[in-house]
Structure formats: C-alpha cells, structure tokens
Amino acid sequence: MRSTPASKPRRRFLTLLMAVLLLGVTEAMIGPYIVLFGAERLRLSALQIGVFVSMTSVSGMAVSILLGRRYDRRPGRQPAMLAASLAGTGYLLLLTGPPYPLLLLIAVLFIGPGSAAFPQLFALARSHADGTASGSGAGSGARTPLLRSAWSLAWAIGPLAGGALLGGGGYTAVLAATAAGYCLMVVTVLGLGGSPAAVREPAGTDRGPAVPARAAALPIAAFTLFHTAMFSGAVVLPLYVTRELHGSADVVGWMFSVCAAAEIPAALALLLPGRWSRRRAILLGMALMTVYLVLLAIFTSTVALVLVHLARGVAIAFVGALGISHMQDLFPQAPGRATTLFANTAAAGALVSGIAAGGISQALGYHAALVCCAVVSAVAWLLFLLAGRQAPVGKQPVKAQPVRAPEPAAAPEPAAAPEPFLGTAADDRGPTPSDGS
C-alpha cells in the first residue's frame, strides 16, 4: 500500500510517541530506586546521595544546552541518540558498584547527559509539527499533551516494573533493564526517518532570536522553583517512607505509579474544550503541588500517602505539558533551545533539590524538609502569577522611533484573539502559527 503525504507525519509522530514511552519506562524503572540503590547497595549518606543527584543534574543541564544549540543549527536524531547511549552506558557501569569518586564521574560523563534525550524528543516533535501543519497550525497543539500522556503512562508502568525486578533480581536486574531500555529507545529513534528542516532565525542573529531576558525571567524562575519543590519531595519521600514510617520499597513504587496514572487523564484533559487558559491551568498545577507537599508532611498512613499522589500527578501533567508549549511559544524560532530551557528548569530544580533536601533532611528531619518544599512551591505559584502581567517575548512594546521618510510606517499588530480553550494549546495571548508540538 502506497503511503500518502499525510501518512508520513503520522508515522513519525507514532515513532516519537513510542520513543517517549520507552524513554519514560526506562527512566521510571530506575528513578524511584536510585536513591535506595545509593543508600542500600553503596552505603551512602543522605548528603552523599544529594551530591550525586546534583552532579547528575549539572552535567545534564550543560549537555542539554549544547545539544539544544546543535539541534537548532542542524535538526536531527543524533543528539537524542547520543544522550540515550551515554545514559545506558552509565547504568551498566553502576553494576560494578564503583567507589564514591568514580560514582560521581559516572554521573557527570554518562548518566547526566541522558537527561538531554527528553527535550530532544519534544524538540523533534515541535519541528516536525511546524513543518507539516497548515498555516493555521491546526492539529499541532495536540502533540505535546499526547506525548506528555505517553510519558505519564510510562511512569505508571515503570516504577512497578522496577519494583518487580528489584524483588526478583535485585539492583543488578534493575540497572541491566535500564540500560536495555535506553538501547531500545535508540533503535526506535533510528526509525524516525528524515530530519526536519532547520528553523530560520531572524536576520542579524547567529545564536538565536534576540529577546529581552527579563520577559522570560519570571516564568523560568517559577518553573525552576516548581521543579525544585517537586524533586526535593521525591528525594525525601523514599527515605521518609522506608526509614521513618518503616514502609517497604514496594510502597514507594506504588506512590510513583499512582502519581503517573493520574497524569494520563489529566494530560489528555488538556485536549478537551474548556474555559481555562493555559496560564490558569499552570497556576492550578503549581497550587496542587503545594497542597500535595503539605499533606505529605501531615499524613503518616501509607494508604493516605499513596492516594495524595493523585494531586501530584495532576500538577505534573498540567505544568509539564503546558510548560513546554509555553516556553516554545516564548522562543518560536528556536525549538531546541526553548524545550531545553524548560527541561533545564527541571534539571536546575534537581540540582538544588539534591543538596538542599539531603542536607535539610539530615540536619532537621524529613518533616522539616517537606514543609520547606511546600513553601518553595508556593513561591513558584506567586512568581508565575506575576509573570502573567508581562508581555510575551516577541511581543514586547516597541519604543517610539523618529519618523524617517520615505520609509513606510510599520503595520500595526492584529488585535488579540479571544481567550482560547485549552484544546487549542494556545496561551493567554492567543494562538500563534507555530503553537503546540
């Protein structure tokens, strides 16, 4: 059967969907248990684990920036494949039970760069959508929530699969399966086909669009603090459950799986017509994260702690899916760097959370660490609320210039469209041709 022009974009999107699913399952198998691996197998302290997590994040941020810039100059599959290959190698090296200095080296050179695979896949989705969507961008806005729901589905499966592997074959089985998962993801990306066309940047620029940094400063700070609170809670939670509440590793797996299961319908709900704009949905997500962290510090029943992860799942779905599109719309000429910028707010949050959560837990206890996480999440909500009062990047007010005849006057901007539904994947300033991924 001969393929039609419309079938190629569909196949590419399905390939990306499978790649995101594989990457998510792989990271979810090891994510909830890497802290326990350091504590039980390598006998590390909470602070040492925090430093390991932070060093991984530093490396991931640096490599993500480099690969994001490389992507915008020459879009393609290679950066995503390189990042996943390094991560798979790193987890294989952990099987040797390395001493702490070598463990940090593995984190920096191998495991950290693996975090660049996530923004690379979403940048590929954005570029392919921009290259095939109609002038109105119809249909492109559904890609990010759909990919994000696949990521959530993966996190509903992965922790349970990791727990089963941990019970059957120990940490050796979990690490080997993680390395195999990265390998499968690389093979899947190989089938993506041709690379999208490079994004044409505005004249007079060589490293991306010239935009005022202050216009993006508040959203970036808000997303960074949100991820700091989220990851700090994730660092504290396994130790809190196993050491203070005397729960098992299986309980930790159930918590992360319930969270991911809640993300799926929440992410898909973003495709439905609604009365809330993207900005309000992100604010709701940040508020739910604050509520979740407060309840986490109050409850001691493991059943209650599992159920409260429903709120965490909705929060991650809203901020994760819509935050990516929000940053891509702020920097429409640089999808690689825009997606990397959002991903690096998560990496920066993980960087701070590793040392902060580990240090506060060791000095003041787990409850104090959870309360601090809730405060940080509340500050993130406030900053994003303030960010909504600023003009978006690319639509900053233009200062009046002296009239120089005979040059014609610039055409005025079209009037803003009415506030869109969530299903359009457009933010408060109205739809744009390149909206969504």
Residue, then its C-alpha position, 0 to 999 in steps of 0.5 A: m500500500r502506497s503511503t500518502p503525504a499525510s501518512k508520513p507525519r503520522r508515522r513519525f509522530l507514532t515513532l516519537l510517541m513510542a520513543v517517549l514511552l520507552l524513554g519514560v519506562t526506562e527512566a521510571m524503572i530506575g528513578p524511584y530506586i536510585v536513591l535506595f540503590g545509593a543508600e542500600r547497595l553503596r552505603l551512602s549518606a543522605l548528603q552523599i546521595g544529594v551530591f550525586v543527584s546534583m552532579t547528575s543534574v549539572s552535567g545534564m543541564a550543560v549537555s542539554i544546552l549544547l545539544g539544544r544549540r546543535y539541534d537548532r543549527r542542524p535538526g536531527r536524531q543524533p543528539a537524542m541518540l547520543a544522550a540515550s547511549l551515554a545514559g545506558t552506558g552509565y547504568l551498566l557501569l553502576l553494576t560494578g558498584p564503583p567507589y564514591p569518586l568514580l560514582l560521581l564521574i559516572a554521573v557527570l560523563f554518562i548518566g547526566p547527559g541522558s537527561a538531554a534525550f527528553p527535550q530532544l524528543f519534544a524538540l523533534a516533535r515541535s519541528h516536525a509539527d511546524g513543518t507539516a501543519s497548515g498555516s493555521g497550525a491546526g492539529s499541532g497543539a495536540r502533540t505535546p499533551l499526547l506525548r506528555s500522556a505517553w510519558s505519564l503512562a510510562w511512569a505508571i508502568g515503570p516504577l512497578a516494573g522496577g519494583a518487580l525486578l528489584g524483588g526478583g533480581g535485585y539492583t543488578a536486574v534493575l540497572a541491566a533493564t535500564a540500560a536495555g531500555y535506553c538501547l531500545m529507545v535508540v533503535t526506535v529513534l533510528g526509525l524516525g526517518g528524515s530530519p526536519a528542516a532547520v528553523r530560520e532565525p531572524a536576520g542579524t542573529d547567529r545564536g538565536p532570536a534576540v529577546p529581552a531576558r527579563a520577559a522570560a525571567l519570571p516564568i523560568a524562575a517559577f518553573t525552576l522553583f516548581h521543579t525544585a519543590m517537586f524533586s526535593g519531595a521525591v528525594v525525601l519521600p523514599l527515605y521518609v517512607t522506608r526509614e521513618l514510617h518503616g514502609s517497604a520499597d514496594v510502597v514507594g513504587w506504588m506512590f510513583s505509579v499512582c502519581a503517573a496514572a493520574e497524569i494520563p487523564a489529566a494530560l489528555a484533559l488538556l485536549l478537551p474544550g474548556r474555559w481555562s487558559r493555559r496560564r490558569a491551568i499552570l497556576l492550578g498545577m503549581a497550587l496542587m503541588t503545594v497542597y500535595l507537599v503539605l499533606l505529605a508532611i501531615f499524613t503518616s498512613t501509607v494508604a493516605l500517602v499513596l492516594v495524595h499522589l493523585a494531586r501530584g500527578v495532576a500538577i505534573a501533567f498540567v505544568g509539564a505539558l503546558g510548560i513546554s508549549h509555553m516556553q516554545d511559544l516564548f522562543p518560536q524560532a528556536p525549538g531546541r533551545a526553548t524545550t531545553l530551557f524548560a527541561n533545564t528548569a527541571a534539571a536546575g530544580a534537581l540540582v538544588s533539590g539534591i543538596a538542599a533536601g539531603g542536607i535539610s533532611q539530615a540536619l532537621g528531619y524529613h518533616a522539616a524538609l517537606v514543609c520547606c518544599a511546600v513553601v518553595s512551591a508556593v513561591a513558584w505559584l506567586l512568581f508565575l502569577l506575576a509573570g502573567r502581567q508581562a508581555p510575551v517575548g516577541k511581543q514586547p512594546v516597541k519604543a517610539q522611533p523618529v519618523r524617517a521618510p520615505e520609509p513606510a510606517a510599520a503595520p500595526e499588530p492584529a488585535a488579540a484573539p479571544e481567550p482560547f480553550l485549552g484544546t487549542a494549546a494556545d496561551d493567554r495571548g492567543p494562538t500563534p502559527s507555530d503553537g503546540s508540538 
